[in-house]
Amino acid sequence: MQEARIGAQLNHPNIINVFALEEDEKSACIIMEYLPGGSLAAVIKNSAKIRITDSIRIFSGILDGLQAAHEVMIIHRDIKPQNILFDAKDEPKITDFGVALLPAAFGGLPDKIQSPEGVIIGTPLYMSPEQISHGKVDARADLYSAGA
């Protein structure tokens, strides 16, 4: 529900489009756009070298998408190559807002539900120092993760 709520607030060329949330008494399903271009993780794994122009284009797209999310107070908290997918035109799109933080003051769930005490949220290899040490996380944590 939180991921769908967050996705519905975002409309940017570098963020996956969420179309609908379907649910019944046992499960829920988020309907999103299809991105046929694979992940940044696959590009990194399968490429001996990524051209500098491609690196700049990809990283700029990620930063543009993060800026759009941060402008509406959404912190992704799990930026990593596996969560960057490419559309048919090879444009990067940020996906998987499943652990994103949307403060309760801006329509999110209560903070204690989104950030339970003692629980690490994110992928440690890409987490900022304050995120991994349970400190206060803001938009800068996403920028750190993008750089990592």
N, C-alpha and C positions, 0 to 999 in steps of 0.2 A: 504494500500500500504506500509506504513511504517513498519507494523508488518511483512508483507511478506518479505520485504527487509532485515529486521533484522534477521528473521528466516532463510533466505537463507545463511546468513553469519555464522551461528552457526552449528557446527557438533560435538556433544558431547553426550556420552551415558546418561547424566543426563539432557539433554535439548530435548524437543519435536522436532521431525523432521518435517519440513515444506516441502511438496513435490511440491506444485504449487499454483499459484494464478489464479483464473478464474474470469473474470469480463465481464460485458456487460455495456450498457449505464446507467442502473439503479442501479446496485449492484455489489458487489464483494464477493468472497468466497475464503477462504484459505483452501487448502487441506492439512491435517496433518495426522500423524500416529494415529492409534486408540490405546488408552490406557485403557484397560479393568479393571484395578485394583482399580478404585475409587480414591478419593482424600485424602490427609493428614487430611483435615478437618473432613472427615467421620471417619477416623481411630481414631482421637482424641475424637470425639463425642461418638463413639461406644465402646471404650475401657476403662475399668476401670483403667487400668494401661498398659503402653507400656514398654516392656522389655528394659533394658538399652542397650543391644546389638543391638536391632532394632532401638532405638533412635540414637545411634552412627552411624549406617549404613545409616539411612535416612538423618541425619544432614550432614554427610560427603558427601553424594551424592549431596545434595543441595549446599554445599560449593564448591564442584568440578565443578558443573555446573555454578555457579556464577563466579568462577575464569576464566572459558573458555569465558564467556560473557565479563567479565571485560578486558580480554587480547585483545579483539577487540573493546574496548572502549564503550561497550553497558552497560547501567545501567538499570536494570529492572524497578525499581521504584514502584513495587506492589507485592513484595514477601510476601506471606501469605499462610496459609494451603490450601485454596481453589485453589491456583495456583500451587500446587504440586500434580501431579497425578502419579499413579503407573502403570508400564507396566505389562505384563503377568508374568514376573519373579520377581515381587514385587520390582523393582528398581524405585526410585523416579526420576521424570522428571519435570523440571521447564517448565511451560506453560504460555500462555497469555502475550505476549510481546506487547500488544496493547498500553500501555502507556510508553513503554521503551524509554529511551533517547539514541539516537545515534547522537553525535555532527555533525553538518554540515560539519566540517572539515574532517570527516571520512565517508561521504556519506549520512548522515541523512538530514532530512528536516531542514530548518532554525530554529535556536533555539527559536525564538519568536513564531513560530507555535507549536513546541513541548512543550514549557513551557510558555504559555500565562501568562502575568502579572496578579496577583491576583487570579489565579486559583489553587486550591489544586489538585495535581495529586497523586493518590494512595489511600490507605485505611487507614484512620487516626489511627486506633487501632494499626497498624504495622509500622507507619511512624517514621523515625528518627526526632529528634528535628529540624534539619536544613531543612528537607523536609517540615514539617508542618508549619514552619515559613517563607517559601519562600526563604530560603538561598541557597547558591550554593550546589548542590547535586553531589556527586561523588560515587565511588564504596562502600565507607564506609556506605552509607545510606542503600544499599542492605544488608550488613552484619548486621547492626542494626536490620533491618526488619526480617532477618532470625533468629536472636536471640530472637526477640520478639515472 
